[in-house]
Amino acid sequence: MGRKLPQFIAATCVCIGALGTGTVLGWTSNITDDLKKGKLNDLKMNDDQLGWAGSAMTLGAMVMCFPIGWIADILGRKITVLLTVFPFTIGWLLIISAQHEAMVYVGRVLTGIGGGSFCVCAPLYTSEISETELRGTLGTFFQLFITIGILFTNVFGYVLPMMAFNISCAAVPIAFAALFFFQPETPVWYLRKDKAEMAEKSMRKLRGERYDFTGELKLLQADIENEKKMTKFSEAIKTKAAKKATIICFMLMFYQQLSGINAVIFYTREIFEAAGASLAAHWCTMIIGVVQVVATVFAAWSMDKLGRKILLCISCGVMGFSCFLLGLFFSLKNHEVLDEGGIKNIGFLPILAMILFIIGFSVGLGPIPWLASSEIFPPEVKAKCSSAAATFNWFLAFCVSRFYLNVANAIGNDITFYIFAVICVTGIAFVLFVMPETKGKSFAQIVAELEGAAAAE
């Protein structure tokens, strides 16, 4: 554990910032009733305004994903991650002091800018400080801390007054900056900037004084020298490996968002209330948050043991089944197939389905799409293509979070969840036949496999 401990500490510190992203994502999950009642500075928000308040953060995230990769290449991973504190903090201050719903929307957009930036930078930082055998485990820390942030909002959104709750959310990015400030820049970035001495100091801090990292540093240097000889982006994107990596990453983002996860995260309480669950909606929301954290811990433990593909297949299968159960429950309830007593007898079903859904998401479709973006893109296209994939992800997140309630009202919440179920199940075939396994492989080996697989087609 000697040389691994500094890597775990650095990954943990950077991913504490993801806790801030989780608070932004989960902000509405347990306070919608309070927002409707005007407990945010006497602002009473209707369902349409709540839809914009919930989804506005995805617009900020989507806008920032492209430039943040370029900024991280120029300023460095560490400085760029620390800069996210500013939009986070200003956004929360606007929400805390809001006198009009427009201030809430702008605050949500700004916190979304911070969250979207973090979704690109944190996995990049983690992948560049990690040894190959730790990359999968440390890569899941990002999703783990997002789930902890969502649980934070589930609990404190219920137990704290509105003002105290928002202040506690604003404190998270400030605490992150204080902790992460003392962590090193990645040795990979230093090497790309021809700062070999600084790269050595960074590696020494990340591996420990007693570990001989000379060989590892030479391999990184060789990879970077090869990068410098590579073609421009406009030519590199035409290679078979780049094309296939792009398809894989974009489709994983598609399956992550069109599984319905943001409908569940943003509107957990509404779903339980619509289902008439036998347990109070706010308790159901907290239970879901706890389950998500526990399941993501399991994913962190199993990522480098079981591999990405098997976890994704399990994830898609479990989520598809749980969406079917939710759809079935709403069909029985909405079409009055069962009387009120019968519905009450199966009131546990939406809770069970949501728990299964969150478990499935947390072990696969939650962490792996973000990890894949940092693993499988060839180095000469990684920054731009990862940003493009993240932008696509947040665009889909906006569509789902903004229009879920509208679609559910128009075609029925049962049909909506049946659609989510079908999408999840098709993800199994995609993973089995298209995605390569990246467990325990170097970046060069992954790119070579993509070239070979593409050639074979």
N, C-alpha and C positions, 0 to 999 in steps of 0.2 A: 504493500500500500504506500510505501515511502515516496516513490516518484509520482504516484497517481494522485496523492492527496492535493498537491498544489493545483492540478488540473481540475479536480472536483471543486475546490474552493473558488477558482476563477470562474468556472461554469456556473456555480451557484450564485456568485455575486452578480454576474451579468444577467442571469435569468430572474433575479429578484425584480429587475425592471419589467419582466414579463408579467409579474404580479400586478403592476400598474396597468398593463394592457388588459389583463383579466378584469380589473375593476371597471374599466371603460366598457368592455363587452357586456358585463353582467349588471351594469348600473340600474337598468330598468326592471331586472328580474323580480324584485320583491318590493318595489316602491310604486308600482303603477297606480294603486288605489290612492296612495298619499299624493301623487302628482295630480290625479283627478280632483282630489279634495282641496287642492291649493296649498298644501303644506310646504311648498317651495316658494317662500316669500309671497304667499297669497296668490300665486299664479295657478289658475285652474286650467288644466289641459284636457282636451277631448281626445277621442281615439285617434283622429287623424294627426293631431299635434304630437301625440305619443308615438305614432308611427315614425314621424320625422325625427323626434328626439332620439328614438332608438336607433334609427338607421343613419343619422347624419354622420356619426363617427366613421362609418364605412366609406363615406365620400372623401373625408380627409385622408384616410388610410390609402385609398385608391390613388389619389392625386400624388401622394408623396412617395409611393413605391418606386417609381422610375428614377427620380433624381437622387434618391438616397443611396443607391448603389454607386453612382458616380461620385457623390460626396464622400462616401466611405473609402473609395479608392484614392481620393486626393488627400483627405485629412487624416485618414487612419480609422480603423474600426473603433478603437477606444474613444477617441474624441467625438466621433459621430454618434455613438451610443449615448455619451454623456449629454450631447446637445439636445437629445429628445426630452430632457427634463424641462426645457423651456416651453414647448407647446403643451406638454402635459400640465404644467403648473398654471400657465396663463388660462388654459381651457377650464380647469377646475375653479379658478378664481372667478371666471365669468359665470359659471353655473352657480357658485355659492352666492354671488351678488346679483343674480338675475332679477331684473324688474320687468322683463318682457320675454316672451317665448323665443324671440329672435336671439337673445343673449344665450339661451340654453342651446339653440341650434349651433351658434358660432362656437360656443364652448365645446360642444360635442365634436364638431369638425376639427378643432385644434387638438383635442385629446386623441382623436382618430389619427391625426398626422403623427403624433408621438407613437401611438400604437402600431400604425402601419410601418413607420420607420424601424421600429424595434423588431418587427416580424422579419425584416430583411437582414438587419445588422446582427442581431443576437445569434441566429443559427450560423451566420458567416463567421463570427468571432469564435463561437464554440468549436466549429469544425476545424478552424485553423490553429487552435491551441491543443487539440486532442491527438493522442496517439491513435493509430488505426483501430486497435482492439477496444478502445474506449469511445470511439466516435458515435456509435449508435446509442450507447447509454447516456452519454453527456448530451447528445442531440435531443433526447426526450425531456431534458430539464426545462427547456423552453415551454413546451406544452404543459408540463407539470405545474410550473408556476403560474401559467395562465389559469389553470383550473383552481389553484389556490386563491387567485385573485377573484375568480367568479364566486367561489365559496365565501370569501370575505364579504362580497356584496350581498349574497344570499342571507348571511347571518346578521351583519351589521345594518343592512338595509331594513331589517325587521326590528332589531332590538334598540337601535339608536334613533333619536330624533333626526329629522331630515338634515338640519344644518350640521350637526355633529357627524352624521354619516358622510356628507360631502367633504367636510374638512379631513376626515380620516382617509378618504380616497386621495385627496390632494397631498397628504403627507407621504404616501407610498413612493412616488418618484423622487422626492427629496431624500428619503432614507436610502433609496437605491444609489443615488449619486454619491452620498457620503461613503458607502461601502465599496462601490466599484472604482472609485477614484484611485485607490491604491493598487489596482490590478494592472498587469503589464499590457502593452500593445502586443499584437500577435507577431511572432517571429516571421511568419510568411509575409506580412505587409512590410516589415523592415527589409527583408531580402529583396522584395520587389522594388524598393526605393534605394537599393544598393547600400544599405546600412548594416553591413555584416556584423560589426561589433555590437550594435544595439540588438540585433537578432540573437546573438549569443547570450547577452544579458537577459533578454526576455526568456529564452529557452532555459537558462539556468534557474530563473525564478519559477518557471512552470514545471521543471523536472526535478529540481533540488540540486544542491551542490555536489552530492556524491555520485550522481548518475552521469555516465558518459554518453552525452547526446551528440557526439561528433558525427557519427554515422547518420543519424536522423537528419541533422542539419545539412550534411552534404547531399542527401537525397532530395531534400526540399530545394536546395540551391540548384541541383541539376534539373529538377522539374521546372523551376522558374527560368533557367537559361533556355530550356526547350520552348517555354512559352514565348520568350522574346523572339525566337526564330519562326514562330507560327504566323500564319496568314492573318490578315485583317478580319474584323468581325464580319464584314459583308461577304467575305469568301468562306470564313470558318463556319458560318451558320448553314452553309450549303453542304457540309459534310454529312455523311450518313449518321454518325454518332450524334451530332448536334441536332439533326432533324428528329431522330428517334427520342433523344432526351427531352426535346421540347414537347413532343406529343405526350410522352409519359408524364411529365410534370404538369402540363396543362390539364390533362385528363384526371390526374390525382386531385388537383385543385377543384375540378368540376365535381368529382364524386364527393369530396369533403363538404362542399357547400350545398350541393343539390341532394345530399342525404337528409337535409332539413335541420342541420345542427343549429344554425342561428335562429331559426324559428323556435326551436326548443329553448335555447339560451335566453333570447330576448323575451319570450312569452311563456315561460314555464308556468307561471302562476295562472295566466289566462287559460292555458290548456287544461290544467287541473280543475279550474273552476268550471270550464265548459263541460268537462267530463263528469262533474259532480262527484269527485273522488271522496272516498269515505274518510280520509284524513284531511285536516285543514290545509289549504293550498300553501300557506307560508311554510308549514312543516315539510310538506312534500318537496318544496323548492330547496330547502336546506338539506334534506336527505339526498336529493339528486347531486347537490354540490359536494357532499362528503363522498358519495360513490365515485364521482368523477376524479377526485383527488386520489383515492385508493387505487382505482383502476389504472391511472396514469403512473403511479408508483410501480405497479406490476409491469407496465409497458417498459419503464426504464430498466427494470431488472431483466426482462426477457428479450429486449431488442437485439442484443449481441449474442444471445443464446439460441433463440428460436429462429431469428431472421425476419426480414421485412415482409417477405411474400406471405408466409403463413399467418402472420399477425394481421395483414391486410385482408386476407381471405376470411379469417375468423371475424374480423371487424365488420366487413360488408354483410356477411351472413347473419350475424346477430342483430345488426341494425335493421336489415331488411325484415327479419322476423318480428322485431319489436314494432316497427312502423305498421306492419300488417295487423298486429294485435291492437294497436291504437285505432287504426282504421276500422277494424271489426267492432270494437267497443262503441265507437261513434255511430257506426251503421245501426247497431242494435238499439242505441239510445235515440238517435235522430228519427229513425223510421218506426219507433215504438214497437219493435219486434217483441221486446220484453216489457212487462208492466213496471211500475215504479219499484216494487219490491224486488223484482228480478234484477233490475239495474243496480239496486243497492247491494244485492248479494255479490255482484261481480265488481263492486266499487274498487277492489284491490287491483283490477286489471290495468288501468292506466298507470298506477304507481309502478307495478311490476314491469310494464312495457317501457316506461321512461327510464327505469333503473337499468334494464337490459340495453336500451339504446345508448345511454351514457357510457356503460361499460364497453360496449362494442366500439364506440367512437374513440374512447380514451386509449384503447390498446392498439389502434391501427390508424384509422383515418384522421385522428387528431394530430399526432406527432409526425407521422411518416411523410406526408406530402411536403412539409417544411424541411424535413431532413433530406428528402430526395433532391430538392432544389439545390442544396449545398453539396450533394454527393455526386450526382450523375451528369451534370452539365460539363462539357469540356472546358478547361480553364480559360480559353480565349473568348468564350461567350458567356461564362458563368455570371458575371455581374449584371449584364444587361438582360439576359434571359431569366435569371432569378427574379429580377425586378419586374419583368413582364408577367411572369407567372403569379407573383404576389399581387400585382395590379388586377389581373384576371380574377384571382381569388376574392379580393375585396369588392370587385364589381358584382360578382355573383352573391356575395354576402349582403350587399346593399339590396339587390333585387329580392332576395329571400326575406330579409328582415323588414323591408319596407312594404312588400306586397303580400306577405303570408296571410295576414288577417283579411285582406281584400279577397284573395283567392279562396280562402277557407269559407268566407261568407258567400261567395258567388257559386262555388261548386260543391260546397260541403267539406267540413274538416275531415270526414272519413275518406272522400276521394283524394283529398290532398295528401293524406298519409299513405294511401295506396300507391300514389305516384312516387313518393319518396321511397317506398319499399321496392318498387320495380327498379328504380335507379340504383339502389344499393346492391341488389342481386346481380345486375349486369356488371357491377364493379368486380365481382369475383372472376368472371371470364377475362376481363381486361388484365387483371393482375396475373392470372395464370399463364396467359398466352403472350403478353406483351412486355411486362415489366421484368427486368433482370434482378437477381438477388445481389445485394451489395454488401452483405454481412462479411466482415473480415477482409475486404478487398481494398487495395489502394485506389486512389483516384485514377491512376494510369491503367490499372487492370479493368476498372469499370468502363472507361472510355473504349478500351480495346475490345471488351465484350460487346459493347453497343455497336461498334464497327463490324464485328464478326456476325452478330445477329442480324444486322441490317443487310450485310452482304449475302447472308444465307437466304434472305427473302427474295 
